[in-house]
Amino acid sequence: MFDAEIKPGWDINGNANGGYLMAIAGRAMAETAGRPPLTLTAHYLKPAPAGPCEVEVNMVRAGRRLATATGSLRMGDTEIIRLLGTFGEQTPGGPAYTREEPVDLPSYEDSAVPPPPTEGPKPAMFERLRIRLRPEDVGFRTGHPTGEARIDGWFAFADEEPVDAIALLLAADAFPPAVFNSELPVAWVPTVELTVHVRGVPVPGPLRCSFVSRFIHDGLLDEEGAIWDSSGTLVAQSRQLALAPRPI
């Protein structure tokens, strides 16, 4: 059992970000497995405010190359997320095939800082991050979405902390939801399930990110993500199922 804390400032309107919660639990699981995450899936059971929490980790199997574990993040008697992950070291040098090149973006300096919401406070976690979006993708904030459920841009920490395998779990859920650029309301999009594949450890520099929703119906949506480091290497992929936003 690991004692941890959900710190203030990593929330959206009081609810801790899903990628941040995954990173807390993923770090405890990686420490138990003795290896970094390769793939991690989290099912979200309850929203979580700031406060002390515990992470329980159970090893399922530990082999020479891969280890599998389950995890549970709790606040008191309330289970917040339950996880299943496989951990292991990357093995560069094998066969390679790339179907897609890194998403084409303006430079980090020429990309747009997301404007604050037209109503309510700016989400606290964006004070800790340096998110820069493709300029045409920020129109959702002023009532002018692109009409395509896609948001591309750059990710970095405000304090210039380097991004490791655990931080990639946060990056995979740090952008405004891609659905905001559809015709749906700009409102809370609760994550039901999030899976992150860690494909490598980034070299220094901001991360190039692309998130897209392909199917939105019956109150649910998917969102797929791809993240490249500053050298153009794919370092993470993500997929999540979430509840579609509703008018406030």
C-alpha positions in Angstrom: 0.0 0.0 0.0 1.3 3.4 -1.0 0.3 6.7 0.7 -0.1 9.6 -1.8 -1.8 12.9 -2.2 -4.0 14.4 -4.8 -2.6 17.9 -4.8 -4.6 21.1 -5.4 -4.1 22.7 -8.7 -4.4 19.6 -10.9 -8.2 19.8 -11.3 -10.9 21.0 -13.6 -13.6 22.8 -11.5 -12.6 20.8 -8.4 -12.3 17.4 -9.9 -8.8 16.1 -10.3 -7.7 15.4 -13.9 -8.0 11.8 -15.0 -4.5 11.6 -16.5 -3.1 13.1 -13.2 -4.8 10.4 -11.2 -3.5 7.7 -13.6 0.0 9.1 -13.1 -0.2 8.9 -9.3 -1.4 5.3 -9.4 0.9 4.4 -12.3 4.0 5.6 -10.4 3.1 3.3 -7.5 2.5 0.4 -9.8 5.8 1.0 -11.7 7.7 1.1 -8.4 6.2 -2.2 -7.4 6.9 -3.8 -10.8 10.4 -2.4 -10.8 9.9 -1.2 -14.5 8.3 1.7 -16.3 4.8 1.3 -17.8 4.3 0.0 -21.3 0.5 0.0 -21.3 -1.9 1.1 -18.6 -5.7 1.1 -18.5 -7.8 2.9 -15.9 -11.6 2.7 -15.2 -12.9 5.8 -13.4 -15.4 5.1 -10.7 -15.8 8.5 -8.8 -14.5 12.0 -9.3 -11.8 13.0 -6.8 -11.1 16.3 -5.0 -7.7 17.2 -3.6 -6.7 15.3 -0.5 -4.8 12.3 0.8 -5.2 8.9 -1.0 -3.9 5.4 -1.1 -2.8 3.2 -3.9 -3.0 -0.6 -3.5 -0.9 -2.6 -6.0 -1.2 -6.3 -6.6 1.3 -8.1 -8.9 -0.3 -10.5 -11.3 2.8 -11.9 -12.9 6.5 -10.8 -13.1 8.6 -12.4 -15.9 12.0 -11.6 -17.2 10.8 -9.0 -19.7 7.3 -8.0 -18.7 5.4 -7.6 -15.4 1.6 -7.2 -15.0 -0.1 -5.6 -12.1 -3.5 -4.3 -10.9 -3.9 -1.1 -8.9 -6.6 0.8 -7.0 -6.6 4.4 -6.0 -8.8 5.1 -3.0 -9.7 8.1 -0.8 -10.8 6.6 2.5 -13.4 3.9 1.8 -14.1 5.3 -1.7 -12.4 3.7 -4.7 -11.7 6.4 -7.3 -10.0 4.4 -10.2 -9.1 0.8 -10.8 -6.2 0.0 -13.1 -4.5 -2.9 -15.0 -1.1 -2.4 -16.5 1.9 -4.1 -18.1 5.4 -2.8 -17.3 8.8 -3.4 -18.9 11.7 -1.8 -20.6 11.6 -0.6 -24.2 13.8 -2.6 -26.6 14.9 -0.3 -29.4 16.6 -1.7 -32.6 13.9 -4.0 -33.8 11.8 -3.8 -37.0 10.1 -0.5 -37.6 7.1 0.7 -39.7 5.6 4.2 -39.6 2.3 4.8 -41.3 1.8 8.4 -40.1 4.3 11.2 -39.7 4.2 13.6 -36.7 1.3 16.0 -36.9 2.2 19.2 -38.7 2.1 22.2 -36.4 3.3 25.8 -36.3 6.3 26.1 -34.0 5.7 26.1 -30.2 6.4 29.8 -30.1 3.9 30.5 -32.9 1.1 28.3 -31.5 -1.8 29.8 -29.5 -2.2 29.8 -25.8 -5.8 28.6 -25.1 -7.9 31.7 -24.2 -9.7 31.6 -20.8 -13.3 30.4 -20.8 -16.0 33.0 -21.5 -17.6 32.1 -18.2 -16.1 30.8 -15.0 -12.4 30.5 -13.9 -9.6 29.1 -16.0 -9.0 25.4 -15.0 -6.4 25.3 -12.3 -4.2 22.7 -13.9 -3.5 24.9 -16.9 -1.5 27.1 -14.6 1.0 24.2 -14.2 1.2 23.3 -17.9 2.2 25.1 -21.1 -0.4 24.0 -23.6 -0.1 25.6 -27.0 -2.7 24.8 -29.6 -2.9 25.1 -33.4 -4.3 28.6 -33.8 -7.4 27.6 -35.7 -8.2 25.0 -33.0 -9.0 27.5 -30.2 -12.2 28.9 -31.7 -14.4 26.7 -29.4 -13.6 29.1 -26.6 -15.4 32.0 -28.4 -18.2 29.9 -29.9 -16.5 29.3 -33.2 -15.5 25.6 -33.3 -13.9 24.2 -36.4 -16.7 21.6 -36.9 -14.1 18.7 -36.7 -13.7 17.0 -33.3 -9.9 17.4 -33.3 -7.4 19.5 -31.3 -3.6 19.5 -32.1 -0.9 21.3 -30.2 2.1 21.2 -27.9 2.5 20.0 -24.3 5.2 21.1 -21.7 5.3 21.7 -18.0 5.3 25.3 -16.9 8.4 24.7 -14.7 10.2 23.0 -17.7 10.3 19.7 -15.8 11.3 16.9 -18.3 8.6 14.5 -19.3 9.2 10.9 -18.3 7.1 7.7 -18.9 4.9 8.6 -15.9 4.3 12.2 -17.1 3.2 10.8 -20.5 0.2 9.4 -18.6 -0.8 12.9 -17.7 0.0 14.4 -21.1 -2.4 11.9 -22.7 -5.4 13.6 -20.9 -4.2 17.1 -20.5 -5.6 18.8 -23.6 -9.1 20.3 -24.0 -11.4 17.5 -25.2 -11.4 17.2 -29.0 -15.2 17.1 -28.9 -15.1 20.8 -28.1 -14.4 21.5 -31.8 -17.6 19.7 -32.8 -21.1 21.3 -32.4 -21.5 19.8 -28.9 -21.5 22.0 -25.8 -18.3 23.0 -24.2 -18.9 21.3 -20.8 -17.5 18.6 -18.5 -16.5 15.4 -20.4 -16.2 12.7 -17.7 -13.7 9.9 -18.6 -15.1 6.4 -18.3 -12.0 4.5 -19.3 -8.5 5.6 -20.5 -5.7 3.5 -22.0 -2.2 4.8 -22.6 0.5 3.0 -24.5 4.0 4.3 -23.6 6.1 3.9 -26.8 9.3 5.6 -25.6 10.8 8.2 -23.3 10.8 11.7 -24.8 14.0 13.6 -25.5 14.0 17.1 -24.0 11.6 19.7 -25.5 7.8 20.2 -25.9 5.7 17.3 -27.1 3.7 17.4 -30.3 0.2 16.1 -29.7 -2.9 15.3 -31.7 -6.3 14.2 -30.3 -9.4 13.3 -32.3 -12.9 11.9 -31.7 -14.2 9.7 -34.5 -17.5 8.5 -33.1 -19.9 10.4 -30.9 -23.4 9.0 -30.3 -25.7 7.6 -27.6 -24.2 9.8 -24.9 -20.7 8.5 -25.4 -17.6 9.5 -27.3 -14.1 8.1 -28.1 -10.9 10.1 -28.2 -7.7 8.9 -29.8 -4.4 10.6 -29.1 -0.8 10.4 -30.5 2.2 12.1 -28.9 5.6 12.7 -30.5 8.7 14.1 -28.8 10.8 17.0 -30.2 12.8 14.6 -32.4 9.7 13.4 -34.1 9.6 10.0 -32.4 6.2 8.6 -31.3 6.3 8.3 -27.5 2.7 7.6 -26.5 -0.7 6.7 -27.9 -4.0 6.9 -26.0 -7.6 6.0 -26.3 -10.5 6.8 -24.0 -14.2 6.4 -23.7 -16.0 9.4 -22.1 -19.5 10.7 -21.5 -20.6 13.3 -24.1 -20.9 16.9 -22.7 -24.3 18.2 -22.0 -25.6 21.7 -21.9 -25.1 23.4 -18.5 
